Amino acid sequence: MAAAARRSFQVAPGQSVKVRQGPSTSAPVVGKLAGGAWVQINCQRRGQRVSGPYGTTDIWDNIAPGQYVSDAYVRTGSSGPVAPSCTS
């Protein structure tokens, strides 16, 4: 997906969200996002089911190489994918 076509989505206000190396809560933490931060989703992949402010889902959002956040903490306006599947 071309960079110009990517959209930004907001992290749930009031939440500090862990950024993980892979699509699981057991993956190493590589950073944190402050509540209300805006992120661009490069691609999405299925992983561990997580419950958060925006429901329960197994979708994880790739926001940078090797950086994933659960879609349950990102307001995408959809319970399904909003970006292409990650290829690797």
Phi and psi in degrees as a GROMACS rama.xvg file:
@    title "Ramachandran Plot"
@    xaxis  label "Phi"
@    yaxis  label "Psi"
@TYPE xy
-67.5316  145.17  ALA-2
-55.6041  -37.7425  ALA-3
-66.3508  -24.6505  ALA-4
-86.4304  -14.5365  ALA-5
-68.9735  146.252  ARG-6
-112.096  156.553  ARG-7
-96.7335  145.376  SER-8
-131.426  149.446  PHE-9
-95.9772  137.064  GLN-10
-73.4431  145.549  VAL-11
-52.9978  125.548  ALA-12
-59.0212  143.577  PRO-13
79.833  2.60772  GLY-14
-113.952  137.05  GLN-15
-100.35  116.353  SER-16
-106.831  127.401  VAL-17
-75.8794  134.477  LYS-18
-96.8919  127.935  VAL-19
-116.856  158.527  ARG-20
-71.8891  -20.1053  GLN-21
-149.507  176.404  GLY-22
-82.7668  57.3127  PRO-23
-159.346  148.406  SER-24
-71.7929  -10.0988  THR-25
-91.5212  -7.52787  SER-26
-71.5749  147.384  ALA-27
-57.286  142.053  PRO-28
-79.0589  128.291  VAL-29
-115.239  0.41562  VAL-30
171.459  -177.142  GLY-31
-139.94  151.45  LYS-32
-116.273  135.364  LEU-33
-74.797  148.726  ALA-34
-56.7231  137.726  GLY-35
87.273  -7.36297  GLY-36
-64.3902  155.198  ALA-37
-107.266  136.529  TRP-38
-130.73  152.845  VAL-39
-102.129  134.972  GLN-40
-97.0077  116.018  ILE-41
-75.4945  -44.2314  ASN-42
-163.302  172.907  CYS-43
-133.425  151.55  GLN-44
-141.788  157.841  ARG-45
-83.3495  145.524  ARG-46
-160.157  -146.163  GLY-47
-65.5914  139.665  GLN-48
-72.513  134.843  ARG-49
-134.968  142.633  VAL-50
-105.289  138.211  SER-51
-155.016  -167.141  GLY-52
-59.7317  -25.2297  PRO-53
-108.963  28.2698  TYR-54
105.613  -168.425  GLY-55
-112.085  130.019  THR-56
-152.826  157.781  THR-57
-106.769  11.7817  ASP-58
-86.5208  132.404  ILE-59
-120.211  136.952  TRP-60
-98.003  126.176  ASP-61
-87.7582  118.324  ASN-62
-106.543  -10.9909  ILE-63
-170.674  164.366  ALA-64
-54.2924  123.601  PRO-65
70.8884  21.8135  GLY-66
-132.188  117.882  GLN-67
-128.013  144.61  TYR-68
-130.418  147.258  VAL-69
-67.5386  136.055  SER-70
-64.5297  -15.7707  ASP-71
-65.8096  -15.3638  ALA-72
-111.472  6.44897  TYR-73
-121.613  127.251  VAL-74
-82.7013  93.8808  ARG-75
-97.4359  -14.155  THR-76
79.6661  11.4389  GLY-77
-144.98  148.199  SER-78
-92.722  0.536243  SER-79
-118.657  -175.143  GLY-80
-62.4308  145.83  PRO-81
-124.139  2.72204  VAL-82
-143.412  164.095  ALA-83
-64.1849  159.467  PRO-84
-69.1031  141.882  SER-85
-68.1866  139.126  CYS-86
-92.0861  -16.3774  THR-87
